[in-house]
């Protein structure tokens, strides 16, 4: 069996190993592959793994030997699943491997808007201290989270893990999801999207990118939010209408935005969020802890092993 990893650097920049692939056949691992070279690199391979390289209908037509396509992560919007199904190509992803890492990073972004640690350390570096003349409390952000309200928009495994972290800090946790807008579970109260936006001091997005959610966070969405609320996004960048979010940050309607994802990655220099007020952007790193990446490789192994033995991966994308 011929196996190709199109863009493995993000998952394994050198601190892990792809040796598990050897038991399935001959594997070629590429750090990065341009989209326009995907078909050429795949060639006559039967198995392909992709992180961000697009597996389009054109690629599938050019690579008729393909039998198995796997995302190197949970999201699989870069794979034309419909075209794969039509050709009998198995598609798998890796759910759950980074739940705690992503939840932790989302909470880190939230916490960064409550406590300006760099600013506080900078005061010491400047020779200042609380209680001495010249120290001004209002110059440094320090907000107690206990009693504040956080809204989780899309409350799956990551959203629930994030909610538990918020509860540990004494926050009220609201959530909404397509299948649930009422009731309470594990201290999380489910409400309608409108109630969540109106009451939340912090709104954290944990929803997949679909036709319904694409550019969901637009001017109308933001208008329903509490004035000065902070937006957190560790899901998919295209869930935001980025120009509308930048406008809301610059006007003060949004008090801040902590983003780990953008619609175009790496960041387009023209992206208005790069220069928007109170916007903190991290480089799509929430899933990259070593612990999470080790779990990812284990699931890749399980998926491919199941496909080789039974014709079906463990985590099939239907």
C-alpha positions as CSV (number, residue, x, y, z in Angstrom):
1,X,0.0,0.0,0.0
2,X,1.3,3.4,-0.9
3,X,0.7,6.2,1.6
4,X,1.2,9.9,1.3
5,X,1.1,12.5,4.1
6,X,0.6,15.8,2.2
7,X,1.3,18.3,5.0
8,X,2.6,16.6,8.1
9,X,4.7,19.4,9.6
10,X,1.9,20.9,11.7
11,X,1.2,17.6,13.4
12,X,4.8,16.4,13.6
13,X,7.5,19.1,13.2
14,X,10.1,16.6,14.3
15,X,9.3,15.8,17.9
16,X,7.1,12.7,17.1
17,X,7.4,9.9,14.6
18,X,5.4,8.6,11.6
19,X,6.9,5.0,12.1
20,X,3.4,3.5,12.7
21,X,2.7,3.9,8.9
22,X,5.4,1.4,8.0
23,X,3.3,-1.5,9.0
24,X,0.7,-0.5,6.4
25,X,3.0,0.0,3.4
26,X,5.4,2.6,1.9
27,X,4.8,6.0,3.3
28,X,6.0,9.4,1.9
29,X,5.7,12.3,4.3
30,X,5.8,15.8,3.1
31,X,6.1,18.8,5.4
32,X,3.9,20.9,3.1
33,X,2.3,20.5,-0.3
34,X,0.8,23.4,-2.4
35,X,-2.8,22.8,-3.3
36,X,-2.0,23.0,-7.0
37,X,0.5,20.1,-6.6
38,X,-1.7,17.8,-4.5
39,X,-2.6,15.4,-7.4
40,X,1.0,15.2,-8.6
41,X,2.2,14.4,-5.1
42,X,-0.5,11.8,-4.4
43,X,0.0,10.1,-7.8
44,X,-1.0,6.5,-7.5
45,X,-1.2,6.4,-3.7
46,X,-4.1,4.5,-2.1
47,X,-4.0,6.4,1.2
48,X,-3.6,10.1,1.8
49,X,-3.5,12.2,4.9
50,X,-4.2,16.0,4.8
51,X,-4.1,18.8,7.3
52,X,-5.1,21.8,5.1
53,X,-4.3,20.6,1.5
54,X,-7.6,20.4,-0.4
55,X,-8.8,17.1,-1.7
56,X,-11.1,18.3,-4.5
57,X,-13.1,16.4,-7.2
58,X,-10.3,17.3,-9.6
59,X,-7.7,15.7,-7.3
60,X,-9.8,12.6,-7.0
61,X,-10.3,12.4,-10.8
62,X,-6.5,12.6,-11.2
63,X,-5.8,10.0,-8.5
64,X,-8.1,7.0,-9.3
65,X,-6.1,4.7,-7.0
66,X,-7.2,6.6,-3.9
67,X,-9.2,4.4,-1.5
68,X,-8.8,6.2,1.8
69,X,-8.6,10.0,2.7
70,X,-8.0,11.1,6.3
71,X,-8.0,14.5,7.9
72,X,-5.1,15.2,10.2
73,X,-7.5,16.5,12.8
74,X,-11.1,16.9,13.5
75,X,-12.1,19.4,10.8
76,X,-12.5,18.0,7.3
77,X,-13.9,20.9,5.3
78,X,-10.8,20.7,3.0
79,X,-12.1,17.3,1.8
80,X,-14.9,17.0,-0.8
81,X,-16.7,14.3,1.1
82,X,-19.5,14.1,-1.5
83,X,-17.1,13.5,-4.3
84,X,-15.3,10.8,-2.2
85,X,-18.5,9.0,-1.4
86,X,-19.4,9.0,-5.1
87,X,-16.1,7.2,-5.8
88,X,-16.3,4.8,-2.9
89,X,-13.3,6.6,-1.1
90,X,-13.4,6.2,2.7
91,X,-13.1,9.5,4.6
92,X,-12.0,9.6,8.2
93,X,-11.2,12.3,10.7
94,X,-9.8,12.4,14.3
95,X,-12.4,13.7,16.8
96,X,-11.7,14.3,20.4
97,X,-7.9,14.2,20.4
98,X,-7.5,17.9,21.3
99,X,-10.5,18.5,23.5
100,X,-8.7,19.5,26.6
101,X,-6.0,21.5,24.8
102,X,-8.5,23.5,22.8
103,X,-10.7,24.1,25.8
104,X,-7.6,25.2,27.8
105,X,-6.5,27.6,25.0
106,X,-10.0,29.1,24.7
107,X,-10.0,29.7,28.5
108,X,-6.5,31.2,28.3
109,X,-7.7,33.7,25.7
110,X,-10.7,34.5,27.9
111,X,-8.4,34.9,31.0
112,X,-6.1,37.2,29.0
113,X,-8.9,39.8,28.8
114,X,-9.6,39.5,32.5
115,X,-6.0,39.8,33.8
116,X,-3.3,41.8,31.9
117,X,-0.4,39.8,33.2
118,X,2.1,41.5,30.8
119,X,0.9,44.9,31.9
120,X,1.3,44.0,35.6
121,X,4.8,42.6,35.1
122,X,5.6,45.7,33.1
123,X,4.7,47.9,36.1
124,X,7.3,46.1,38.2
125,X,9.9,46.5,35.4
126,X,9.2,50.2,35.4
127,X,9.9,50.4,39.2
128,X,6.3,50.7,40.3
129,X,4.3,48.8,42.9
130,X,0.8,48.9,44.4
131,X,0.4,51.4,47.2
132,X,3.2,53.7,46.2
133,X,2.6,57.2,44.6
134,X,2.2,57.0,40.8
135,X,0.6,53.6,40.6
136,X,-2.7,53.8,38.8
137,X,-5.0,50.8,39.1
138,X,-7.1,51.8,36.1
139,X,-4.2,51.5,33.7
140,X,-4.0,47.8,34.1
141,X,-6.9,45.4,33.4
142,X,-7.7,43.1,36.3
143,X,-11.3,41.8,36.3
144,X,-12.7,39.2,38.7
145,X,-14.4,36.4,36.7
146,X,-16.5,35.1,39.5
147,X,-20.1,36.2,38.9
148,X,-19.5,37.0,35.2
149,X,-21.5,35.1,32.5
150,X,-19.9,33.1,29.7
151,X,-21.9,31.9,26.7
152,X,-20.8,28.8,24.8
153,X,-22.1,28.8,21.2
154,X,-22.0,25.2,20.1
155,X,-21.6,23.0,23.2
156,X,-20.0,19.7,22.2
157,X,-17.1,18.0,24.0
158,X,-14.8,21.0,23.8
159,X,-17.5,23.5,24.8
160,X,-18.4,21.4,27.8
161,X,-14.8,21.1,28.9
162,X,-14.4,24.8,28.5
163,X,-17.5,25.3,30.5
164,X,-16.1,23.3,33.4
165,X,-13.0,25.5,33.5
166,X,-15.3,28.6,33.6
167,X,-17.3,27.1,36.4
168,X,-14.1,26.5,38.4
169,X,-13.7,30.3,38.4
170,X,-17.2,31.0,39.6
171,X,-18.7,32.0,36.3
172,X,-22.3,31.4,35.2
173,X,-22.3,29.2,32.1
174,X,-24.9,29.5,29.4
175,X,-24.9,27.4,26.2
176,X,-26.8,27.0,23.0
177,X,-26.6,24.4,20.3
178,X,-28.7,23.5,17.4
179,X,-30.3,20.5,19.1
180,X,-30.7,22.1,22.6
181,X,-31.9,25.5,23.8
182,X,-33.4,24.7,27.2
183,X,-32.7,22.7,30.4
184,X,-29.6,22.3,32.5
185,X,-26.9,19.7,32.6
186,X,-23.7,19.6,34.7
187,X,-24.2,23.2,35.8
188,X,-24.5,24.5,32.2
189,X,-27.8,26.2,31.4
190,X,-29.1,25.9,27.9
191,X,-30.8,28.9,26.4
192,X,-31.8,30.3,23.0
193,X,-29.0,32.0,20.9
194,X,-30.7,35.4,21.5
195,X,-30.7,35.0,25.3
196,X,-27.1,33.8,25.3
197,X,-25.9,36.8,23.3
198,X,-27.8,39.3,25.4
199,X,-26.6,38.0,28.8
200,X,-23.0,36.9,28.2
201,X,-20.0,39.0,29.1
202,X,-17.9,36.5,27.1
203,X,-19.0,34.5,24.1
204,X,-16.9,31.5,23.1
205,X,-17.5,29.8,19.7
206,X,-17.3,26.0,19.5
207,X,-19.4,25.2,16.4
208,X,-18.3,23.5,13.2
209,X,-18.0,25.4,9.9
210,X,-21.1,24.7,7.8
211,X,-23.2,26.6,5.3
212,X,-25.3,27.7,8.3
213,X,-22.4,29.0,10.4
214,X,-20.2,30.5,7.7
215,X,-19.9,34.3,8.4
216,X,-22.5,33.7,11.2
217,X,-20.8,36.3,13.5
218,X,-21.8,39.3,11.4
219,X,-23.2,42.8,12.2
220,X,-26.6,41.4,13.1
221,X,-25.2,38.7,15.4
222,X,-22.9,41.3,17.2
223,X,-25.8,43.7,17.6
224,X,-27.5,41.1,19.8
225,X,-24.5,40.8,22.0
226,X,-24.0,42.6,25.3
227,X,-22.2,45.9,24.8
228,X,-18.5,45.4,25.6
229,X,-18.6,41.6,25.5
230,X,-15.5,39.7,24.6
231,X,-15.6,37.2,21.7
232,X,-13.5,34.0,21.7
233,X,-13.1,31.8,18.7
234,X,-11.1,28.6,18.6
235,X,-13.4,26.8,16.1
236,X,-13.1,27.9,12.4
237,X,-12.1,31.4,11.2
238,X,-14.7,31.6,8.5
239,X,-17.5,31.5,11.2
240,X,-16.7,35.2,11.6
241,X,-17.5,38.0,9.1
242,X,-14.1,39.4,9.8
243,X,-14.8,43.0,8.6
244,X,-17.9,43.2,10.8
245,X,-16.0,41.9,13.8
246,X,-13.1,44.4,13.2
247,X,-15.7,47.2,12.9
248,X,-17.3,46.2,16.2
249,X,-13.9,46.1,18.0
250,X,-12.9,49.5,16.7
251,X,-16.3,51.1,17.6
252,X,-16.2,49.6,21.1
253,X,-19.3,47.5,20.7
254,X,-17.1,44.5,21.3
255,X,-14.7,44.8,24.3
256,X,-12.2,42.4,22.8
257,X,-11.7,39.3,20.6
258,X,-9.4,36.4,21.3
259,X,-9.0,34.4,18.1
260,X,-7.0,31.3,17.3
261,X,-8.3,30.9,13.8
262,X,-8.8,33.2,10.7
263,X,-10.7,32.7,7.5
264,X,-7.4,32.7,5.6
265,X,-4.3,31.2,7.2
266,X,-1.6,32.3,7.6
267,X,-3.1,35.7,8.1
268,X,-3.6,37.9,5.1
269,X,-1.8,41.1,5.7
270,X,-4.9,43.0,4.6
271,X,-7.1,41.3,7.3
272,X,-8.7,44.1,9.3
273,X,-8.5,42.1,12.5
274,X,-4.7,42.4,12.5
275,X,-5.1,46.1,13.3
276,X,-8.4,46.1,15.2
277,X,-8.5,47.4,18.7
278,X,-8.3,44.8,21.6
279,X,-7.9,41.9,19.2
280,X,-5.6,39.1,20.2
281,X,-4.7,36.5,17.5
282,X,-2.8,33.3,18.1
283,X,-1.6,31.1,15.2
284,X,-4.2,28.3,15.1
285,X,-2.3,26.5,17.9
286,X,-5.0,25.4,20.3
287,X,-4.7,21.8,19.2
288,X,-0.9,21.6,19.1
289,X,0.1,20.5,22.6
290,X,2.4,17.4,22.4
291,X,-0.1,15.4,24.4
292,X,-2.9,16.2,21.9
293,X,-0.7,15.4,18.9
294,X,0.4,12.0,20.3
295,X,-3.3,11.2,20.7
296,X,-3.9,12.3,17.1
297,X,-1.3,9.8,15.8
298,X,-2.8,7.0,17.9
299,X,-6.2,7.7,16.4
300,X,-4.8,7.9,12.8
301,X,-3.3,4.4,13.5
302,X,-6.6,3.0,14.8
303,X,-8.5,4.4,11.8
304,X,-6.2,3.1,9.1
305,X,-5.8,-0.2,10.9
306,X,-9.5,-0.7,11.0
307,X,-9.8,0.3,7.3
308,X,-7.2,-2.2,6.3
309,X,-8.8,-5.0,8.3
310,X,-12.5,-4.3,7.7
311,X,-12.8,-1.7,4.9
312,X,-14.1,0.9,7.4
313,X,-12.3,3.4,9.5
314,X,-13.2,3.8,13.2
315,X,-14.1,7.5,12.8
316,X,-15.8,7.6,9.4
317,X,-17.2,10.9,8.1
318,X,-20.7,10.2,6.9
